[in-house]
Amino acid sequence: MSKFYITCAQGLAPFVKRELTDLGIDAKEEGTGVSFTGEPKDAYRACLWVRCGSRVLLELKTGKFASLDQLHEELSLFSWSTHMKETDTFATKVTTRKAGNIHTHFAALRVKDAIVDYFNELMGTRPNVDLDAPDHRFYLHIDEKQYTLYLDMSGEPLHKRGFRSEQGTAPIKENLAAALLYRSNWPEKAANHEHFIDPLCGAGTILIEAALMARDIAPGLYRNDFGFMRWRRFNAIDWDACYQEAQRRATEGEARYQGQLVGVERSSMMIGITKANADRARVLKNMCFKHMPFQDYSRDPALTSGLIVTNPPYGERLGEKETLVETYQDLGDFLKRYEGFTAGVITSSPELGRVMGLRAKKINKFWNGALDCIYLQFEIAPEYFVDRKKADENDRRIALDSLLEGGGDAFMNRLSKNYKHLAKWATRQNIEAYRLYDADIPEFNVAIDLYKDQIVIYEYEAPSTVDKKLAEARFNKVVQLIPHVIDGMTLKDIHIKQRAKQRGKSQYEKYSDTEGDLFSVKEGDAELLVNLTDYLDTGLFLDHREVRMMIGKMAKRKRFLNLFCYTASATVHAANGGASNTLSVDLSRTYLAWADQNLALNGHFNGHELIQADVLKWLKERVEKMRAKPLLKRNEDKFDLIFMDPPTFSNSKRMEDILDIQRDHIALINDAMRLLAHEGTLLFSTNLRRFKMDSELLEIFDITDISSKTLPEDFKRNPKIRQCFLIKHKINI
């Protein structure tokens, strides 16, 4: 008889013990896991049937721990060859509890040395280490002055069921999913052919786990490898008996369950992945998938009773919880349609759970990875329904009082004052996108931009001196107070982004995995497309609005060049202002396509060229091409009005060199001025706050700082946000 120990996530030990009891194995909870005494065959069955465990470990040796040298000496005498061959590979890991200042990585190396020394002494050769896919994994746990050595019988962790060849986003592991199903008495419900629904199916983890339970399929049946298979004491006959028993039960169970398993998911890709994995697990029968948001799914009258279990988004990223309130409210409304069912919802946010409009009958604590979660169990019946309108009004009143504490009142007053002033100004100017707030109060370190009826909040990176929890609390106040200031604004209309120091092209890269919608905002006589979700920036630099307006007024009958054009909003203003032709250059194909849509939206199709190129390279080539022409023809390649707004820094792989605007502005301006007509104007802008115009350029050209003149009304609280210069050729008198 040997002693075995099954590790598991915090809180899952009672479920593992229950599973072992069902296998006829007498077990007890020990620490955060479960131990039992038995034969190797019992360990084989545990690896096959335990749904909630992580690893099955065989205890090899225990002893007193005094030092790592003493440990190495004892383990060098241990009979390793009883368990492994000298040609096998292995890995070691050490964990500790109240064992003083022991470096676990160094301790693992000492265990490794003991194994190597043993085989070198015995056979003159040694097994090799393989950290990725070893034949054997040895674990050593030091608890105060006692150590225990284990051999991992599982190999890969038990939550890896063996049928997932395609992976989707799976924010919950199979062992936790199984525990939730046990807690909701799903095996008993499935025995009565009750139905199962996951309205936020995702990668299908919970749905497939429910199907495996309903059909009495061992979770390890589809694994073709366990750690014990390379153990020198492995008994293939015993293993085959265990495996055949599991196959028999799976075959019998396949025909037994007559209920329906429904997965609702808005992503067709996720449904495809779930179907493929369910098919490999032999549980696709009786499954039904609905490709739609759960809000659009109507109850099938045939589903009279059953269980609903789901794992909705938690909103762990800063500011996301507030945007999920409506999702949880919709989920509560969805559940209320299923009288006669029971339900379970796991979340790390009790606040989100409370907005569902249902009173939980039971609340259990679980851990999803490192997240402390609650599992809300509902009996779906009218006596558990909550009048959300009254509850919301009460919660709103209490929440507002709480939000106004700790400086929230000062922030709300400032935002209200700004909105009252700027909304009137914007209406007069026919402007639908403007900045409402820009860290006016240092403690609330955010920028808030209004785009028509939607908000973008940029959270500035907090200095290391500011406590992270305090910064998060302040940020949450900002998000929740905005709807109290702007009538009609809801949390779903608020988009949250983090503004850290940008390097290279990071601010232009994809910010979200979702595909956001383009919509137009007015800016004077221009209509410009913005996207509030996909990128860090929205497609419209609000602080350059006055410069764009200036370009519109200056552009009549002018040849206009826009360098680093982004989405070509300045080109739209130039075209609206009557430019004879325009040429816009940018490295990004994505933004040039956006630019083309901006021009088309404003009715401009012909005479407006878009070029995808590295601007530095394009400028030099254009200058060389112009210089190759006869002197009298060079003016054909020149422009009357040029706008250049380069990034502060860029190291795009498609560029031949790195762009550093402080270093490179001399060459950029010189080349641009070579393309500027004699009486033309170059507008040069930069967001580098420490930017200093080169003194030699000031000597060569007529340069005027127009930063203050072109500062928009909504940015006057932050005058250093960017610098802008009007540059002309000097006229010799």
ZAMARGU-4260 file (C-alpha; in steps of 0.2 Angstrom, whole numbers, plus 5000, padded with zeros to 4 digits):
<rodrens>
0) 5000/5000/5000 | 5006/5017/4996 | 5001/5035/5001 | 4995/5047/4987 | 4991/5065/4988
5) 4980/5075/4975 | 4983/5093/4973 | 4969/5105/4969 | 4965/5123/4968 | 4960/5132/4984
10) 4942/5127/4989 | 4941/5111/4978 | 4947/5098/4991 | 4929/5093/4997 | 4924/5090/4979
15) 4940/5079/4976 | 4936/5069/4992 | 4918/5066/4986 | 4925/5060/4969 | 4937/5048/4977
20) 4923/5042/4989 | 4912/5038/4973 | 4927/5027/4967 | 4927/5018/4983 | 4943/5026/4989
25) 4944/5031/5008 | 4951/5049/5007 | 4954/5064/5019 | 4957/5082/5016 | 4975/5087/5020
30) 4981/5105/5018 | 4974/5112/5002 | 4973/5094/4994 | 4967/5077/4998 | 4977/5061/5003
35) 4973/5043/5002 | 4981/5026/5005 | 4980/5013/4991 | 4987/5003/4977 | 4994/5010/4961
40) 4978/5005/4952 | 4969/5017/4964 | 4980/5031/4957 | 4976/5026/4939 | 4958/5027/4943
45) 4960/5044/4951 | 4969/5051/4936 | 4955/5044/4925 | 4940/5050/4935 | 4945/5065/4946
50) 4937/5080/4938 | 4942/5093/4951 | 4960/5089/4955 | 4976/5095/4948 | 4989/5082/4950
55) 4990/5064/4958 | 5006/5062/4968 | 5014/5046/4974 | 5023/5049/4991 | 5041/5041/4989
60) 5050/5047/5004 | 5048/5058/5020 | 5062/5064/5032 | 5069/5077/5043 | 5075/5093/5035
65) 5090/5102/5042 | 5099/5109/5027 | 5100/5108/5008 | 5117/5099/5010 | 5109/5086/5022
70) 5094/5084/5010 | 5106/5081/4995 | 5115/5068/5005 | 5100/5059/5009 | 5092/5059/4992
75) 5108/5054/4984 | 5106/5037/4993 | 5088/5035/4988 | 5084/5021/4976 | 5079/5031/4961
80) 5082/5017/4949 | 5066/5008/4957 | 5056/5022/4949 | 5065/5028/4933 | 5078/5022/4920
85) 5095/5031/4917 | 5089/5035/4900 | 5073/5044/4906 | 5071/5063/4907 | 5065/5071/4922
90) 5061/5088/4931 | 5061/5093/4949 | 5051/5106/4958 | 5052/5112/4977 | 5039/5120/4987
95) 5040/5126/5005 | 5030/5131/5020 | 5037/5139/5035 | 5054/5133/5030 | 5064/5149/5032
100) 5073/5158/5018 | 5075/5144/5006 | 5077/5148/4988 | 5066/5135/4980 | 5074/5135/4963
105) 5091/5132/4971 | 5083/5118/4981 | 5076/5110/4966 | 5094/5110/4958 | 5100/5101/4974
110) 5087/5088/4971 | 5092/5086/4953 | 5110/5084/4958 | 5105/5070/4970 | 5097/5061/4956
115) 5111/5063/4944 | 5124/5059/4957 | 5115/5043/4961 | 5115/5036/4944 | 5133/5042/4940
120) 5138/5032/4956 | 5128/5017/4951 | 5129/5016/4932 | 5142/5028/4927 | 5129/5037/4917
125) 5115/5050/4921 | 5097/5054/4915 | 5094/5071/4907 | 5083/5086/4913 | 5069/5091/4902
130) 5059/5105/4909 | 5045/5105/4895 | 5040/5087/4893 | 5050/5076/4905 | 5046/5057/4907
135) 5045/5060/4926 | 5041/5075/4937 | 5047/5074/4955 | 5040/5086/4968 | 5048/5090/4985
140) 5039/5099/4999 | 5047/5106/5014 | 5036/5110/5028 | 5046/5118/5043 | 5058/5104/5047
145) 5050/5090/5037 | 5052/5085/5019 | 5041/5074/5008 | 5046/5068/4991 | 5033/5064/4977
150) 5032/5057/4960 | 5019/5065/4949 | 5008/5051/4942 | 4998/5063/4931 | 5010/5070/4919
155) 5001/5085/4912 | 4989/5093/4925 | 4972/5084/4926 | 4962/5099/4919 | 4969/5095/4902
160) 4956/5083/4897 | 4965/5077/4881 | 4951/5082/4868 | 4955/5100/4866 | 4965/5101/4850
165) 4958/5119/4847 | 4959/5132/4860 | 4948/5147/4862 | 4948/5160/4876 | 4944/5150/4891
170) 4944/5160/4907 | 4939/5146/4918 | 4948/5129/4920 | 4939/5112/4918 | 4942/5107/4937
175) 4934/5123/4943 | 4919/5121/4930 | 4917/5104/4937 | 4916/5110/4955 | 4903/5123/4950
180) 4892/5109/4943 | 4894/5098/4958 | 4889/5113/4969 | 4873/5115/4959 | 4869/5096/4960
185) 4871/5094/4941 | 4875/5075/4942 | 4858/5072/4951 | 4849/5084/4939 | 4857/5075/4923
190) 4851/5058/4930 | 4833/5065/4929 | 4837/5071/4911 | 4835/5090/4915 | 4842/5102/4903
195) 4857/5113/4904 | 4861/5130/4897 | 4876/5141/4897 | 4871/5158/4890 | 4889/5165/4888
200) 4896/5149/4882 | 4913/5155/4875 | 4925/5141/4872 | 4913/5129/4880 | 4922/5124/4895
205) 4907/5123/4907 | 4895/5116/4893 | 4907/5101/4889 | 4911/5097/4907 | 4892/5096/4910
210) 4890/5084/4895 | 4904/5073/4902 | 4896/5072/4919 | 4879/5069/4911 | 4885/5054/4901
215) 4896/5047/4915 | 4912/5050/4904 | 4929/5049/4913 | 4937/5066/4911 | 4954/5058/4908
220) 4947/5045/4895 | 4954/5055/4880 | 4971/5057/4887 | 4984/5046/4878 | 4997/5050/4891
225) 4999/5050/4910 | 5015/5051/4920 | 5013/5034/4928 | 5015/5026/4911 | 5034/5028/4911
230) 5035/5023/4929 | 5045/5007/4931 | 5032/5000/4942 | 5018/5003/4930 | 5006/4989/4928
235) 4999/4989/4911 | 4986/4975/4915 | 4979/4985/4929 | 4979/5001/4919 | 4970/4992/4904
240) 4956/4986/4917 | 4954/5004/4923 | 4953/5010/4905 | 4941/4997/4899 | 4929/5001/4914
245) 4929/5019/4909 | 4926/5015/4891 | 4911/5004/4896 | 4903/5017/4907 | 4905/5030/4893
250) 4897/5019/4880 | 4882/5015/4892 | 4881/5034/4897 | 4881/5040/4879 | 4863/5032/4877
255) 4857/5036/4894 | 4856/5055/4895 | 4841/5062/4886 | 4841/5081/4891 | 4847/5095/4880
260) 4863/5105/4882 | 4862/5123/4875 | 4876/5134/4872 | 4873/5153/4868 | 4887/5162/4860
265) 4889/5178/4849 | 4906/5172/4841 | 4904/5160/4827 | 4923/5155/4829 | 4920/5150/4847
270) 4905/5140/4843 | 4915/5131/4830 | 4929/5127/4842 | 4917/5121/4855 | 4908/5110/4842
275) 4925/5102/4837 | 4930/5099/4855 | 4913/5092/4860 | 4914/5080/4845 | 4931/5073/4850
280) 4924/5071/4867 | 4909/5061/4860 | 4897/5073/4869 | 4890/5083/4853 | 4874/5073/4854
285) 4860/5082/4862 | 4870/5099/4861 | 4862/5114/4853 | 4871/5130/4849 | 4863/5147/4847
290) 4874/5160/4837 | 4868/5176/4845 | 4870/5187/4860 | 4861/5179/4875 | 4850/5194/4876
295) 4842/5189/4860 | 4839/5171/4864 | 4821/5166/4868 | 4817/5152/4879 | 4812/5136/4871
300) 4795/5130/4878 | 4802/5112/4878 | 4815/5116/4891 | 4804/5115/4906 | 4817/5112/4920
305) 4836/5112/4922 | 4852/5121/4926 | 4860/5137/4920 | 4878/5139/4924 | 4889/5153/4917
310) 4905/5163/4919 | 4902/5181/4913 | 4916/5194/4911 | 4922/5200/4928 | 4929/5217/4923
315) 4946/5215/4932 | 4954/5227/4921 | 4954/5245/4927 | 4937/5253/4924 | 4929/5238/4916
320) 4917/5233/4930 | 4907/5249/4927 | 4905/5245/4909 | 4898/5228/4913 | 4883/5233/4924
325) 4871/5232/4909 | 4878/5215/4904 | 4874/5208/4922 | 4857/5217/4922 | 4853/5208/4905
330) 4859/5192/4912 | 4847/5194/4927 | 4833/5197/4915 | 4838/5182/4905 | 4837/5171/4921
335) 4820/5177/4926 | 4813/5170/4910 | 4818/5152/4916 | 4806/5149/4931 | 4808/5131/4936
340) 4826/5131/4933 | 4841/5134/4945 | 4856/5144/4940 | 4874/5148/4945 | 4884/5163/4941
345) 4902/5164/4946 | 4910/5182/4947 | 4924/5191/4956 | 4913/5206/4958 | 4899/5205/4971
350) 4894/5223/4965 | 4890/5216/4948 | 4881/5201/4956 | 4870/5213/4965 | 4863/5222/4949
355) 4856/5206/4942 | 4839/5209/4950 | 4839/5191/4958 | 4842/5187/4976 | 4854/5172/4978
360) 4848/5157/4988 | 4866/5152/4992 | 4883/5160/4990 | 4899/5150/4989 | 4917/5155/4988
365) 4929/5149/4975 | 4945/5154/4967 | 4947/5156/4949 | 4966/5156/4947 | 4972/5171/4958
370) 4954/5179/4958 | 4944/5178/4974 | 4926/5174/4967 | 4909/5170/4973 | 4897/5158/4966
375) 4879/5164/4966 | 4866/5150/4966 | 4848/5155/4961 | 4832/5147/4962 | 4822/5155/4948
380) 4805/5159/4956 | 4796/5176/4958 | 4799/5176/4977 | 4818/5179/4973 | 4815/5193/4960
385) 4820/5210/4965 | 4812/5226/4960 | 4827/5233/4951 | 4820/5251/4948 | 4817/5254/4967
390) 4834/5245/4971 | 4843/5255/4957 | 4836/5271/4964 | 4841/5267/4981 | 4858/5261/4976
395) 4860/5276/4965 | 4857/5288/4979 | 4868/5278/4991 | 4882/5276/4977 | 4882/5295/4973
400) 4884/5299/4991 | 4899/5287/4992 | 4906/5293/4976 | 4906/5311/4982 | 4917/5307/4996
405) 4936/5307/4995 | 4937/5322/4983 | 4923/5315/4971 | 4912/5331/4974 | 4927/5342/4968
410) 4929/5332/4953 | 4910/5332/4949 | 4909/5350/4951 | 4924/5354/4940 | 4917/5342/4926
415) 4900/5350/4927 | 4907/5367/4926 | 4918/5362/4911 | 4903/5353/4902 | 4891/5368/4905
420) 4904/5380/4897 | 4911/5369/4883 | 4894/5362/4877 | 4888/5380/4873 | 4905/5384/4864
425) 4905/5368/4854 | 4887/5371/4848 | 4891/5388/4842 | 4907/5382/4833 | 4897/5366/4826
430) 4909/5355/4835 | 4904/5337/4841 | 4921/5331/4848 | 4930/5340/4861 | 4940/5338/4878
435) 4929/5340/4893 | 4943/5337/4907 | 4961/5335/4907 | 4968/5331/4924 | 4961/5348/4930
440) 4962/5341/4948 | 4979/5332/4950 | 4971/5318/4961 | 4959/5313/4947 | 4973/5310/4933
445) 4962/5307/4918 | 4958/5315/4901 | 4939/5315/4896 | 4934/5317/4878 | 4916/5319/4872
450) 4912/5312/4854 | 4894/5316/4851 | 4885/5306/4864 | 4900/5295/4869 | 4914/5297/4881
455) 4932/5291/4880 | 4942/5291/4896 | 4961/5291/4895 | 4969/5286/4912 | 4986/5293/4913
460) 4999/5282/4920 | 5000/5285/4939 | 5017/5289/4946 | 5025/5275/4957 | 5022/5286/4973
465) 5003/5284/4971 | 4995/5269/4979 | 4988/5258/4965 | 4972/5254/4975 | 4969/5272/4978
470) 4972/5277/4960 | 4959/5263/4955 | 4946/5269/4967 | 4948/5287/4960 | 4947/5281/4943
475) 4931/5271/4947 | 4924/5287/4954 | 4927/5296/4938 | 4918/5283/4927 | 4903/5282/4939
480) 4901/5301/4941 | 4901/5305/4922 | 4883/5299/4920 | 4878/5310/4934 | 4885/5325/4925
485) 4879/5322/4907 | 4861/5318/4904 | 4857/5302/4895 | 4875/5295/4896 | 4876/5277/4902
490) 4891/5267/4907 | 4890/5257/4890 | 4893/5274/4881 | 4910/5276/4890 | 4926/5269/4883
495) 4941/5267/4894 | 4959/5267/4888 | 4976/5269/4897 | 4988/5283/4892 | 5006/5277/4896
500) 5021/5284/4888 | 5021/5278/4870 | 5036/5271/4861 | 5037/5268/4843 | 5021/5264/4834
505) 5012/5258/4849 | 4998/5271/4850 | 4994/5267/4832 | 4992/5248/4835 | 4977/5238/4837
510) 4970/5241/4855 | 4956/5230/4856 | 4952/5212/4848 | 4934/5218/4844 | 4930/5227/4828
515) 4923/5244/4833 | 4911/5255/4822 | 4916/5271/4813 | 4904/5285/4815 | 4906/5303/4810
520) 4907/5319/4821 | 4906/5337/4815 | 4921/5349/4815 | 4915/5366/4808 | 4910/5362/4790
525) 4919/5345/4790 | 4913/5328/4795 | 4926/5316/4801 | 4926/5297/4805 | 4931/5291/4822
530) 4933/5274/4831 | 4932/5274/4849 | 4937/5256/4853 | 4950/5248/4841 | 4965/5259/4844
535) 4972/5270/4858 | 4969/5285/4848 | 4952/5288/4840 | 4957/5294/4822 | 4955/5313/4827
540) 4968/5323/4837 | 4957/5335/4845 | 4971/5347/4850 | 4975/5350/4832 | 4957/5357/4828
545) 4962/5375/4827 | 4977/5371/4815 | 4965/5361/4804 | 4953/5376/4804 | 4967/5387/4799
550) 4972/5375/4785 | 4954/5376/4778 | 4955/5395/4778 | 4972/5396/4770 | 4969/5382/4757
555) 4959/5391/4743 | 4967/5387/4726 | 4982/5380/4735 | 4992/5364/4731 | 4991/5355/4748
560) 5003/5342/4755 | 4999/5333/4771 | 5014/5323/4778 | 5011/5310/4792 | 4993/5312/4787
565) 4985/5299/4799 | 4967/5299/4794 | 4969/5315/4783 | 4957/5326/4794 | 4968/5341/4789
570) 4967/5336/4771 | 4948/5336/4772 | 4948/5354/4779 | 4960/5359/4765 | 4948/5351/4752
575) 4933/5359/4760 | 4943/5376/4759 | 4945/5375/4741 | 4962/5367/4738 | 4966/5365/4720
580) 4973/5347/4724 | 4980/5338/4739 | 4992/5324/4742 | 4993/5315/4759 | 5007/5303/4764
585) 5007/5290/4778 | 5015/5273/4781 | 4999/5265/4787 | 4988/5256/4775 | 4974/5256/4788
590) 4974/5274/4791 | 4975/5278/4772 | 4959/5268/4770 | 4952/5278/4784 | 4958/5294/4775
595) 4949/5289/4759 | 4933/5287/4768 | 4935/5304/4777 | 4937/5312/4760 | 4923/5302/4752
600) 4911/5307/4767 | 4914/5325/4763 | 4912/5323/4744 | 4930/5323/4738 | 4935/5310/4725
605) 4946/5317/4712 | 4962/5327/4714 | 4966/5320/4731 | 4980/5308/4731 | 4984/5296/4745
610) 5002/5288/4746 | 5008/5274/4757 | 5026/5277/4761 | 5039/5281/4774 | 5038/5300/4774
615) 5057/5302/4777 | 5061/5292/4762 | 5047/5299/4752 | 5053/5317/4755 | 5071/5313/4750
620) 5065/5304/4734 | 5053/5318/4730 | 5067/5331/4732 | 5079/5321/4721 | 5066/5319/4708
625) 5062/5338/4708 | 5081/5342/4707 | 5083/5331/4692 | 5071/5342/4682 | 5076/5358/4673
630) 5075/5373/4685 | 5060/5381/4677 | 5050/5365/4679 | 5054/5362/4697 | 5039/5372/4703
635) 5028/5359/4696 | 5033/5347/4710 | 5031/5361/4724 | 5016/5364/4736 | 5009/5381/4742
640) 5004/5374/4759 | 5012/5359/4768 | 5006/5352/4785 | 5018/5341/4794 | 5013/5332/4811
645) 5026/5319/4814 | 5026/5306/4828 | 5038/5310/4843 | 5046/5294/4840 | 5044/5279/4828
650) 5053/5263/4825 | 5041/5254/4813 | 5048/5239/4805 | 5043/5246/4788 | 5053/5262/4790
655) 5071/5262/4785 | 5077/5271/4800 | 5071/5276/4818 | 5062/5293/4819 | 5066/5304/4833
660) 5058/5321/4830 | 5070/5331/4841 | 5085/5324/4831 | 5076/5323/4814 | 5066/5338/4813
665) 5080/5348/4805 | 5081/5336/4790 | 5062/5334/4789 | 5059/5353/4789 | 5074/5356/4776
670) 5067/5343/4764 | 5049/5350/4766 | 5055/5367/4763 | 5063/5362/4747 | 5046/5356/4741
675) 5037/5372/4747 | 5034/5386/4734 | 5043/5402/4736 | 5028/5411/4745 | 5021/5395/4752
680) 5018/5391/4771 | 5024/5375/4781 | 5014/5371/4797 | 5025/5360/4808 | 5017/5353/4824
685) 5024/5341/4837 | 5017/5334/4854 | 5035/5333/4861 | 5034/5345/4876 | 5052/5347/4877
690) 5054/5351/4859 | 5066/5365/4854 | 5067/5372/4837 | 5085/5371/4830 | 5094/5388/4830
695) 5101/5386/4812 | 5083/5383/4805 | 5078/5399/4814 | 5092/5408/4805 | 5088/5400/4788
700) 5069/5402/4788 | 5056/5414/4794 | 5048/5404/4809 | 5034/5410/4820 | 5028/5400/4835
705) 5009/5399/4834 | 5006/5387/4848 | 4996/5399/4859 | 4986/5406/4844 | 4981/5388/4838
710) 4977/5381/4855 | 4958/5376/4855 | 4946/5382/4869 | 4945/5365/4876 | 4964/5363/4879
715) 4967/5380/4886 | 4969/5372/4903 | 4984/5363/4897 | 4994/5375/4885 | 5009/5364/4884
720) 5000/5349/4876 | 5009/5353/4859 | 5019/5365/4849 | 5015/5372/4832 | 5026/5383/4820
725) 5022/5393/4804 | 5037/5392/4793 | 5040/5402/4777 | 5055/5406/4766 | 5064/5422/4770
730) 5061/5436/4758 | 5077/5445/4752 | 5074/5463/4751
</rodrens>
